[in-house]
């Protein structure tokens, strides 16, 4: 908001307050004195011209009586010269003009409405020869002095324009003098207001500097200012000192906070690096273990050997689950968890997830069942984060099976509110286990919390499962709750909103035939992997998919192999972290060579144990086409390869 829109300035208000009485007085006095001067001018003009007529009447007596027109005209000419009249006219007793003197060229005296006429009678006074003689010359005029005889009339004409010009002069002179006095009054008022407002403006500027952070105290000058202004300046100095102390405290606090923030960021960065390194270092050997177990299980084995391998595989899978839970929990703690959006079949997802636990449930003698209910669409394809939803269901199933020794584990998935392209799913996992004491229900979603926390507890685990489930459900926009009956079982239920996938974008589901043990080697693949165990696993899986495979241990050897091979490779599996030259730099060199030589683009699939989201982005930016996280699985490898290479 601009300053001009915030009220009227105080200077303008005070100027208006001081000038308003002056303006009222100016108008009143102007009206009064102007009207008085106009009336005086009118009266002065009337009196002077009437006096002229009265003065001329006696002096013209002889000239009129004697008929001396030359003397008459001489007197009139001399009189009109020094008067304000427009003309002077002399008439006899019969009304005939016997003398006329205009002030200028011939005026129009016929139109008498334009003139003010002042007149006087010319009287002949009788001549007294002796005191005892009687005057017998003429008969006196009725109504006149008995001793005088009327012989003519003097008329003095004054134009209305003369009076109007006088009025204009009076009005203009009054207006000029009045405006001059008014301007002088306003200047005096403005000068006085400046002496009053100057300290106030200085206080306003001082407050503005305080707002801007200038807390320096100013010297108080007490001579020209009023007591109120001096008191305010002292208070502002005290306020400046207080604000300066607060700023010092704030700066110290901010410095400490910044130091703490930098330490926290450093610790968070170190934690992220540690988790990435831990993921890579742990998953890399596990990849070799699982790969070798998969290869060994396809060989002829005795039942005892197969049982040993299955136990080893299950233990390795459990270790991978622990690693994944720790990484996911850390990413959610730091706000780095990024949700995926992909189209998937919700029925298929949950059915496959439950089926993967059916063998474990049967081994414990549990009945594992799945039931769908509610208003399901004809094709339950939704848009969401399929891996996270599967992770939630799997964690609840694993928890239910772990804490149930006899009875059942029942999964129900309901669909409600199908409208505007959105649905609400309600999934519950119920069991007939020992249940949860009511007093411990609020604690089960805490991190690293175990109902039986002693050294001799009945069940193992990190205690991250349910806490991770709660965070994932909330991250997906839903909520989770638990119902329990100690001694009879528990039921975990969560609800999630999901968006139905448009029918036009529904992916076409193609049945993939089972993987054959050996396929003809019709295509060429290059594995770039520094870990020899992982290298052997990748080569074996690619051979079984029909690839003639070669392997190198770093990016430099990979470039040499690509340059020397003919006709080239159909696909490259590229590890990201390697000595000599890593996968990112190697991929950039390959893309530059292809662009420079106009070669066909070879699909490069990243192969890494680092499962952080930024790693996938780095892979794509360096020129890789797809992403596979370790440990390698037959199904995952075949699915990714099928996007880029036509499999036999």
Residue pairs with C-beta under 8 A, 6 or more apart in sequence:
10 197
10 200
11 193
11 197
14 193
14 196
14 197
15 186
15 189
15 190
15 193
18 186
18 189
18 192
18 193
19 185
19 186
19 189
22 182
22 185
22 186
22 189
23 182
26 178
26 181
26 182
26 185
29 178
30 174
30 175
30 178
33 174
34 170
34 171
34 174
37 170
37 174
38 167
38 170
41 163
41 166
41 167
41 170
42 163
45 84
45 116
45 158
45 162
45 163
45 166
46 116
46 118
48 83
48 84
49 83
49 84
49 85
49 116
49 118
49 156
49 158
50 118
50 120
50 156
52 79
52 83
52 85
52 88
52 118
52 156
53 118
53 119
53 120
53 154
53 155
53 156
54 120
56 75
56 76
56 79
56 88
56 120
56 154
56 156
57 120
57 121
57 122
57 123
57 154
58 122
58 123
59 75
60 72
60 75
60 90
60 99
60 122
60 152
60 154
61 122
61 123
61 124
61 125
61 151
62 68
62 71
63 69
63 71
63 72
63 75
64 72
64 90
64 92
64 98
64 122
64 151
64 152
65 124
65 151
69 98
69 99
72 90
72 98
72 99
73 99
73 101
76 88
76 90
76 99
76 100
76 101
77 101
79 88
79 101
80 87
80 88
80 101
80 102
80 103
83 103
83 156
84 158
84 162
85 103
85 156
85 157
85 158
86 102
86 103
86 104
86 107
86 115
86 157
86 158
86 159
86 162
87 100
87 101
87 102
87 103
87 107
87 109
87 156
87 157
88 99
88 100
88 101
88 154
88 155
88 156
88 157
89 97
89 99
89 100
89 101
89 109
89 154
89 155
89 157
90 97
90 98
90 99
90 100
90 122
90 152
90 153
90 154
90 155
91 97
91 98
91 152
91 153
91 155
92 98
92 151
92 152
93 150
93 151
93 152
98 152
107 157
107 159
108 114
109 115
109 157
112 157
114 159
114 160
114 161
115 157
115 158
115 159
115 160
116 157
116 158
116 159
116 160
116 163
117 155
117 156
117 157
117 158
118 155
118 156
118 158
119 153
119 154
119 155
119 156
120 153
120 154
121 144
121 150
121 152
121 153
121 154
122 150
122 151
122 152
122 153
122 154
123 144
123 145
123 148
123 149
123 150
123 151
124 138
124 148
124 149
124 150
124 151
125 147
125 148
126 135
126 137
126 147
126 148
126 149
127 135
128 135
135 147
137 149
138 149
140 146
140 147
140 148
140 149
141 148
141 149
141 150
144 150
195 224
199 224
199 225
199 226
199 229
200 229
203 229
203 232
203 233
203 236
206 218
206 233
206 236
207 236
209 216
210 236
210 239
210 240
210 243
213 247
215 240
215 241
215 243
215 244
215 247
216 240
217 237
217 240
217 241
218 233
218 236
218 237
220 230
220 233
220 234
220 237
222 230
225 233
268 334
271 330
271 334
272 330
272 334
272 336
272 612
275 326
275 327
275 330
275 612
276 610
276 612
276 615
278 323
279 323
279 327
279 609
279 610
279 611
279 612
280 577
280 608
280 609
280 610
281 609
282 319
282 323
282 609
283 320
283 323
283 609
283 611
283 629
283 630
283 631
284 531
284 534
284 609
284 630
285 531
285 533
286 316
286 319
286 320
286 630
286 631
287 531
287 533
287 534
287 537
287 609
287 630
287 631
287 632
288 531
288 533
288 534
288 536
288 537
288 631
289 312
289 316
289 631
290 313
290 316
290 317
290 631
290 633
291 533
291 534
291 536
291 537
291 538
291 540
291 541
291 631
291 632
292 533
292 536
292 537
293 309
293 312
293 313
293 316
294 537
294 633
294 634
295 537
295 540
296 309
297 306
297 309
297 310
297 313
298 517
301 309
320 631
321 398
322 462
322 464
324 611
325 462
325 464
325 465
325 468
326 462
326 464
327 611
327 612
328 337
328 391
328 468
328 472
329 447
329 464
329 467
329 468
329 471
331 337
331 612
331 613
332 468
332 471
332 472
332 475
336 612
336 613
337 475
338 613
339 385
339 388
339 475
339 476
340 385
340 386
340 387
340 388
341 383
341 384
341 385
342 383
342 384
342 385
342 386
343 381
343 382
343 383
343 501
343 505
343 506
343 507
344 381
344 382
344 384
344 386
345 379
345 380
345 381
345 509
346 380
346 381
346 382
346 389
346 413
346 425
346 498
347 372
347 376
347 380
349 386
349 389
349 390
350 370
350 390
350 393
350 411
350 413
350 427
351 370
353 390
353 393
353 394
353 397
354 368
354 370
354 393
354 397
354 411
356 394
357 368
357 394
357 397
357 398
357 401
358 368
360 401
361 367
361 368
361 401
361 409
362 368
364 401
364 404
364 405
365 406
366 401
366 404
366 406
366 407
366 408
366 409
367 407
367 408
367 409
368 401
368 408
368 409
368 410
368 411
369 408
369 409
369 410
369 411
370 411
370 412
370 413
371 410
371 411
371 412
371 413
372 412
372 413
372 414
372 415
373 412
373 413
373 414
373 415
374 414
374 415
374 416
374 426
375 415
375 416
375 417
375 418
376 415
377 415
377 418
377 423
377 500
379 503
379 506
380 415
381 500
381 501
381 506
381 507
382 423
382 498
382 499
382 500
382 501
383 498
383 499
383 500
383 501
384 476
384 496
384 498
384 499
385 476
388 472
388 475
388 476
389 476
389 496
391 472
392 427
392 469
392 472
392 473
392 494
393 411
393 427
393 429
395 465
395 466
395 468
395 469
396 429
396 469
396 492
397 409
397 411
397 429
398 465
399 429
399 465
399 466
399 492
400 409
400 429
400 430
400 431
400 433
400 490
400 492
401 409
401 431
402 459
402 461
403 431
403 433
403 434
403 459
403 490
404 431
404 432
404 433
404 489
405 433
405 434
406 432
407 431
407 432
407 433
407 489
408 430
408 431
408 432
409 429
409 430
409 431
409 432
410 429
410 430
410 431
411 427
411 428
411 429
411 430
412 426
412 427
412 428
412 430
413 425
413 426
413 427
414 425
414 426
414 427
415 423
415 424
415 425
415 426
416 423
416 424
416 425
416 426
417 423
417 424
418 500
421 499
421 500
422 497
422 498
422 499
422 500
423 497
423 498
423 500
424 495
424 496
424 497
424 498
425 495
425 496
425 498
426 493
426 494
426 495
427 493
427 494
427 495
427 496
428 491
428 492
428 493
428 494
429 491
429 492
429 493
430 489
430 490
430 491
430 492
431 489
431 490
431 491
432 488
432 489
433 489
433 490
434 486
434 487
434 489
435 484
435 485
435 486
435 487
435 488
435 489
435 490
436 444
436 451
436 482
436 484
436 486
436 490
437 451
437 486
438 484
438 486
440 451
441 482
441 484
443 449
444 451
444 466
444 482
445 466
445 467
445 469
445 470
445 480
446 467
447 463
447 464
447 467
448 462
448 463
448 464
448 467
449 463
449 466
449 467
450 457
450 459
450 461
450 463
452 458
452 459
469 480
469 492
469 494
470 480
473 479
473 480
473 494
473 496
474 480
476 496
477 496
477 497
478 494
478 495
478 496
478 497
479 494
479 495
480 492
480 493
480 494
481 492
481 493
481 494
482 490
482 491
482 492
482 493
483 490
483 491
483 493
484 490
484 491
512 638
512 642
515 544
515 545
515 634
515 638
516 544
517 544
518 543
518 544
519 544
519 545
519 546
519 648
520 546
520 648
521 543
521 546
521 547
521 548
522 546
522 548
522 648
523 546
523 547
523 548
523 570
523 571
523 645
523 648
524 547
524 548
524 549
524 550
524 565
524 568
524 569
524 570
525 542
525 547
525 548
525 549
525 550
525 569
525 570
525 571
525 572
525 573
526 549
526 550
526 551
526 552
526 558
526 561
526 562
526 569
526 571
526 572
526 573
527 535
527 538
527 539
527 542
527 549
527 550
527 551
527 552
527 573
527 607
528 551
528 552
528 553
528 554
528 555
528 557
528 558
528 572
528 573
528 574
528 575
528 578
528 583
528 586
529 535
529 538
529 551
529 553
529 573
529 575
529 578
529 607
530 553
530 554
530 575
530 577
530 578
530 579
531 575
532 553
534 575
534 607
534 630
534 632
535 551
535 553
537 631
537 632
538 549
538 551
538 573
538 607
538 632
539 549
539 551
541 632
541 634
541 637
542 549
542 573
542 637
543 549
544 634
545 637
545 638
545 641
545 647
546 647
546 648
547 570
547 571
550 561
550 565
550 569
552 558
552 561
553 578
554 578
554 579
554 580
554 581
555 578
555 580
555 581
555 582
555 583
555 585
555 586
555 589
556 580
556 581
556 586
557 580
558 572
558 574
558 581
558 586
559 581
559 586
559 589
559 590
562 568
562 569
562 590
562 593
568 599
568 600
568 602
569 602
570 602
570 603
570 645
571 602
571 603
571 604
571 605
571 641
571 644
571 645
572 590
572 602
572 603
572 604
572 605
573 605
573 607
573 628
574 583
574 586
574 587
574 604
574 605
574 606
574 607
574 624
575 583
575 607
575 608
576 582
576 583
576 584
576 606
576 607
576 608
576 610
576 615
576 618
576 619
577 583
577 608
577 610
583 606
583 607
583 608
583 619
583 622
583 624
584 618
584 619
584 622
585 622
587 604
587 619
587 622
587 623
587 624
588 622
588 623
590 602
590 604
590 623
591 601
591 623
593 599
594 600
594 601
594 602
603 625
603 626
603 644
603 645
604 623
604 624
604 625
604 626
605 624
605 625
605 626
605 627
605 628
605 640
605 641
605 644
606 616
606 619
606 624
606 626
606 627
606 628
607 628
607 630
607 632
608 615
608 619
608 627
608 628
608 629
608 630
609 629
609 630
609 631
610 629
611 629
616 627
619 627
620 627
625 644
626 640
626 643
626 644
627 640
628 636
628 637
628 640
638 647
641 647
